[in-house]
Amino acid sequence: MDRVEMMRVFVRVVETGSFSEAARLDGVAQSTVSKKVAGLETHLGAELLDRSTNRTILTPDGQDFYISAKQVLNHLREAEERVALKQFAPSGNIRLSLSSGFGRLCVVPRLKEFLVRYPDLSIDLNVMSQLGANADHGADVEIRVGVAVAPETRGEFIGHTAPITVATRAYLALRGEPLRPSELAQHECIGWTVGGNPVAWDFQGPRGSVTVMPSGSLRTNDADCVRAAVLSDLGIGYGPQWLFAEEIASGEVRSLLADYATAKWPISAVCPKDRRVPSRVRVLIDFLSEAFSDGGDRAYRRVEQ
């Protein structure tokens, strides 16, 4: 018996709450549904449903298997859809929402390649003015860097970036260079905020993890403002490498605390949880995932490269 079909029928029984309703929706006899669930239990060697009452109740093994089966079926459906996408050219408009810094430096330079590949698509780009977990309900997809995903959305990991600690040579000439995270307390640090709350800087050093709450005269929720503040010699910044790639390459900005690693920030494509991802959006997510598959530390690149 087809194992995937048995899983599908089992999930349908759980979600409808009865064998009879699952049979009605599938247009088959109830005995057919019962046979497939029983066959699945025989294959697994475990009872998945408690049939001692009038209600359909999951056993502990059934609850565990239901979660896994649901994931398997979702992944299978999405894989089938991705293959099907290759059989036709998606069309329409995509409402894409992202932060200004990441959009300007990492996404917009790649859009020419995407739009050449999919000439029947167009993009409305919405730059988020606030860095936080709240969803942009008007967007088909949001790209979020290092920010929690709202409960009413679903996030798909498409890459990562590890933040670095930086300052201009001019600032360091005046204030000196910190050699360990604890020395940041003697410096002007440009802090991040999310939802109005300050964000700690996390490091992993030779003696374990270190968390620093930066102190300074300026805090912001915008990556471009962090970049501008660093380049204006206002203090030490903490953010993605791509935010300062050109200045690090030219020597204007230096990366600090080389002996201390930082935790990676996820890059996520976020969509409304209650909607099926349209094909036009799926191809964009897959394109960006491919672009950032080598790690967000190399997400920035010049268009001409």
Long-range contacts (C-beta under 8 A, 24 or more apart in sequence): 1-36, 1-39, 3-40, 3-43, 4-72, 4-73, 4-76, 5-36, 6-36, 6-37, 6-39, 6-40, 6-43, 7-40, 7-69, 7-72, 7-73, 8-73, 9-33, 9-36, 9-37, 9-40, 10-36, 10-37, 10-40, 10-48, 10-65, 10-66, 10-69, 11-66, 11-69, 11-70, 11-73, 13-37, 13-49, 13-56, 14-49, 14-56, 14-58, 14-62, 14-66, 17-55, 17-56, 18-56, 19-56, 81-279, 81-282, 82-282, 82-286, 85-279, 85-282, 85-283, 89-118, 89-119, 89-120, 90-118, 90-120, 90-121, 90-278, 90-279, 90-280, 90-282, 90-283, 91-120, 91-121, 91-280, 92-120, 92-121, 92-122, 92-278, 92-280, 93-121, 93-122, 93-123, 93-124, 93-280, 94-121, 94-122, 94-123, 94-124, 94-140, 94-141, 94-280, 94-281, 94-284, 95-124, 95-126, 95-138, 95-139, 95-140, 95-141, 96-123, 96-124, 96-125, 96-126, 96-139, 96-140, 96-141, 96-142, 96-143, 96-284, 97-125, 97-126, 97-127, 97-128, 97-136, 97-138, 97-139, 97-141, 97-142, 97-143, 98-125, 98-126, 98-127, 98-128, 98-142, 98-143, 98-144, 99-127, 99-128, 99-131, 99-143, 99-144, 99-145, 99-222, 99-223, 100-127, 100-128, 100-222, 100-223, 100-224, 101-222, 101-223, 101-224, 101-226, 101-227, 101-240, 101-243, 102-143, 102-145, 102-223, 102-240, 102-242, 102-299, 103-127, 103-143, 104-224, 105-242, 105-243, 105-245, 105-299, 105-300, 106-242, 106-292, 106-296, 106-299, 106-300, 107-143, 107-288, 109-301, 109-302, 109-303, 110-287, 110-288, 110-291, 112-303, 114-284, 114-287, 117-287, 118-280, 118-283, 121-280, 121-283, 121-284, 123-284, 129-222, 130-221, 131-192, 131-193, 131-194, 131-221, 131-222, 131-223, 132-194, 132-195, 132-221, 133-194, 133-195, 134-195, 135-270, 135-272, 137-272, 140-271, 140-278, 140-280, 140-281, 141-269, 141-270, 141-271, 141-277, 141-281, 141-284, 141-285, 142-269, 142-270, 142-271, 143-267, 143-268, 143-269, 143-270, 143-288, 144-267, 144-268, 144-270, 145-240, 145-265, 145-266, 145-267, 145-268, 145-296, 146-265, 146-266, 147-194, 149-268, 149-270, 150-270, 152-272, 152-273, 152-274, 153-270, 153-271, 153-272, 153-273, 154-270, 154-271, 154-272, 154-273, 155-268, 155-269, 155-270, 156-268, 156-269, 156-270, 156-271, 156-285, 156-289, 157-266, 157-267, 157-268, 158-267, 158-268, 158-269, 158-285, 158-288, 158-289, 158-292, 159-266, 159-267, 159-288, 159-289, 159-291, 159-292, 159-293, 159-295, 159-296, 159-299, 160-264, 160-265, 160-266, 160-267, 160-292, 160-295, 160-296, 161-240, 161-241, 161-242, 161-264, 161-265, 161-267, 161-295, 161-296, 161-297, 161-299, 162-240, 162-241, 162-261, 162-262, 162-263, 162-264, 162-265, 162-296, 162-297, 163-201, 163-238, 163-239, 163-240, 163-241, 163-262, 163-265, 164-238, 164-239, 164-240, 164-241, 164-244, 164-255, 164-256, 164-262, 165-201, 165-236, 165-237, 165-238, 165-255, 165-256, 165-257, 165-260, 165-262, 166-230, 166-236, 166-237, 166-238, 166-239, 166-244, 166-248, 166-253, 166-254, 166-255, 166-256, 167-230, 167-235, 167-236, 167-237, 167-253, 167-254, 167-256, 168-230, 168-231, 168-233, 168-247, 168-252, 168-253, 168-254, 169-251, 169-252, 169-253, 169-254, 170-233, 171-233, 171-234, 171-235, 171-236, 172-254, 174-233, 177-254, 177-256, 178-236, 178-256, 178-257, 179-257, 180-205, 180-257, 180-259, 180-260, 181-205, 181-210, 181-212, 181-257, 181-260, 182-210, 182-212, 184-212, 184-214, 184-215, 184-236, 185-212, 185-215, 187-216, 187-235, 187-236, 188-216, 188-217, 188-218, 188-234, 188-235, 188-236, 189-214, 189-215, 189-216, 189-235, 189-236, 189-237, 189-238, 190-214, 190-216, 190-218, 190-219, 190-220, 190-226, 190-229, 190-230, 190-234, 190-235, 190-236, 190-237, 190-238, 191-215, 191-216, 191-218, 191-219, 191-220, 192-219, 192-220, 192-221, 192-226, 192-238, 192-239, 193-219, 193-220, 193-221, 194-221, 201-238, 201-262, 202-262, 202-263, 203-257, 203-260, 203-261, 203-262, 204-260, 204-261, 204-262, 204-263, 205-259, 205-260, 205-261, 206-259, 210-260, 214-238, 240-265, 240-296, 240-297, 240-299, 241-297, 241-300, 242-296, 242-297, 242-298, 242-299, 242-300, 243-300, 245-300, 264-296, 265-296, 267-292, 267-296, 267-299
